[in-house]
Amino acid sequence: MSRIFRFVISIGLLFSAGCTSLEPILASLTPPTPVPTKEATPTPAKVPTQTIPAPPEAPLLRVWLPPEFDPTAQNDAAELLAQRLAEFEAGHPGLAIEVRVKKSETENEIVNTLSLTSVAAPSTLPDLIVLSRPDLEVAAMQGLLHPIDGLSTSLEDPNWYGYAQELGRIQNTGYGLPFAGNTLVLVYYPELGTIVSWEDVFTSQGRLVFPAGNPQGLVGLSIYASAGGEILDAQGLPTLEVEALKRALMLVKEGVSKNVFPASLANVSTEAQALQIYRTGNANKGILWILDYQSPSDGEVTPLPGLDEAPFSYATGWLWALAGSNPENQQLAVELAEHLVAEEFIGEWTRAAGYLPTRPSIVEDNDRTTIAIIESAHPIPSNDVLAVLGPLMQEALTRVLNGEQPEEVAESVAQKLR
């Protein structure tokens, strides 16, 4: 009974509060009246979305060049190269060629950049790169390049000069397509008459300059090789044959005795120093790289004379090589390299840039001087050989320039290799 009594009392208290107190409660329980819109918009039926496949990514070829081949430079050779690259791009719709100029102010700097990139960001490696012959050798030996053999037969083309063909090979494997050449030559003032031999050099008045203090010893090694001296023995190791070395050093002694080779040559260690001495008139004959020769202001040019009548000089060059990590781009990169060394382009570009020609077909038959210079050119020895023989030749030249006897110097220097 007590429960029923309490329930009745609660109901009574609720109603005693008045009907107005219910309105908020009732209002909270009643849904609001919809506000009519001007137009009722029906909900559209959901249409299934069609998946459109993304177009394939356009191919990108990355090309690295040293500053001397910058296609944006303000000169004729650069414009020709830029046009040639644009032609290839236009002939391959959708293709983009990205050119980057990489400075290389120190030895092997570009190779070090390649090595670091191959580890840190291999996808950004260049598909195609121009390397000097020494850098090509280092990069190939470090496994940073792909052989071009098997991807191209261009290096087997008979329309290459022998020196250029050999520059493209590392241990009998093709790694590069020759682009530009350079070799040692003899330059002299035109008033000296015609100079074609060492006898002509010694009978003409005035001094001759060359970098006798250069640790590569290329001038001395060229003279030594012209005397029949071998730079590798039967086991393939660096060597200096005593008799040929004596003959080369006897030539130096003759030059000293006739005041053609001053003792100060031992202090000339770079080609830039030799060029400056020649151009300032402190020497009227010089052994320089043909790339540095400017006609006609630098006078006459002739092949570097040899000891056995035939001229002989060492040559180097720059080559296109494959370094990219994307195998799908390799064949396209090879096609671009072949496009850039094709006869119809390389002839005009070589003349504009002043490099030694790499193909016989781009040299005029009546250009006897250029032909003679090229025929005297031989590929530069390998880095390992120069690292051993270069300093020894530098030592030998310095000692003879300072008055030591060629026979004694040749014996002692050759002994160091035994």
Secondary structure by P-SEA (a helix, b strand, c coil): caaaaaaaaaaaaaaaaccccaaaaaaaaccccccccccccccccbbbbbbbccccccbbbbbbbccccccccccaaaaaaaaaaaaaaaacccbbbbbbbbbccccaaaaaaaaaaacccccccccbbbbcaaaaaaaaaacccccccccccccccccccaaaaaaacccccccccccbbbbbbbbbbccccccccaaaaaaccbbbbcccccccaaaaaaaaaaaccccccccccbbbbaaaaaaaaaaaaaaaaaccccccccccccaaaaaaaaaacccccccccccccccccccccccccccccbbbbbbbbbbbbbbcccccaaaaaaaaaaaaaccccaaaaaaaacccccccccccccaaaaaaaaaaccccccaaaaacaaaaaaaaaaaaaacccaaaaaaaaaaaac
